[in-house]
Amino acid sequence: STTTPSPFLASLSTGLLQVLLLSLRAWPVSLSPQCQLSGLWRNEQDSLMEISALTDDGGFQGEYLTRVTLAGSCPRVSPLKGAQQQPSEVASPTFAFTVRWDMFSNATTTFAGQCFVEASGREVLSTTWLLREAVGSLEEDWKATRNRNWHGYQNATRLRGRRPGLAL
């Protein structure tokens, strides 16, 4: 014989179930690992970049040591500043930053990209960049980003097992 619960118990269990389901829905669950932008990174041209911890509004700064220069001069550490989409919003946040090469060049490069975590756990920054060189006048503006591979795509991967500040 089956017993039928009292209407009070049935409504109580239904209410508890609804509260449980609502609380689980509000619980921040991330099914994929978060990509963290801060840290030390190396790109495909063997350049190094270190990004500081993000501020509350997603801002960051850091340093970039390029292995590629316009004039073939000795590269120096250059400052970078940028912003990232809030990492709590998505597992693979987008970001953008600018590097001033003023220590050895009259150019600036902007990078826009996204931070991914591969199935293996390897973090990758996938970026598109554009280099802009200073020119003397508006009439010369056409050559500020002339087609000499001054734009492109690149990936960078996190360097593990190194303390920040040692590589740059």
C-alpha positions, 0 to 999 in steps of 0.5 A, spaced: 500 500 500 502 506 498 501 512 503 500 519 501 503 525 504 499 530 508 498 536 504 502 540 509 508 535 508 507 535 500 507 543 500 513 543 505 517 539 500 515 542 494 517 549 497 524 546 500 525 544 493 524 550 490 528 554 494 534 549 493 533 550 486 533 557 486 539 557 490 543 553 486 541 557 480 544 563 483 551 559 485 556 562 481 559 555 477 564 555 472 564 549 468 571 551 465 577 553 468 578 561 468 584 564 464 588 569 469 591 575 465 596 577 470 603 573 470 609 572 465 608 570 458 612 568 452 610 569 445 612 566 438 617 571 437 620 569 444 618 576 446 617 576 454 611 580 457 609 581 465 602 583 467 601 586 474 595 584 478 588 587 475 585 592 479 578 592 481 576 595 474 580 590 470 585 595 469 593 593 469 600 595 467 606 591 466 612 591 462 614 588 455 621 586 452 621 585 445 626 581 441 623 584 434 625 592 433 624 596 427 631 599 427 635 593 429 637 596 435 638 593 442 631 592 445 629 595 452 623 593 457 617 598 455 611 599 459 604 597 457 597 599 460 591 596 458 584 593 461 581 586 461 573 584 461 572 582 468 574 575 469 568 573 473 563 575 467 567 569 463 572 564 463 575 567 457 576 574 458 577 579 452 583 584 453 587 590 450 593 593 451 598 598 449 606 598 449 610 605 448 616 603 444 619 610 446 625 607 449 628 605 442 623 607 437 617 612 435 612 607 435 606 604 439 603 598 438 596 596 440 594 589 442 587 586 443 585 579 444 582 573 449 585 569 454 584 561 453 585 555 457 586 549 453 584 542 455 591 540 457 590 546 462 595 551 458 593 558 458 594 562 451 593 569 449 591 570 442 592 577 440 591 581 434 596 587 434 597 594 430 604 598 430 603 605 429 609 609 427 610 617 428 610 621 422 612 628 420 605 630 417 598 629 415 600 628 408 605 622 411 600 619 415 599 613 409 606 610 411 605 610 419 602 603 418 605 601 412 604 594 410 611 592 412 608 586 417 606 592 422 600 588 423 598 581 425 596 575 430 600 572 435 599 567 441 603 567 447 603 562 453 604 563 460 611 561 463 610 557 469 615 556 475 618 563 474 618 568 479 615 575 476 620 580 475 626 575 474 625 575 466 624 582 465 
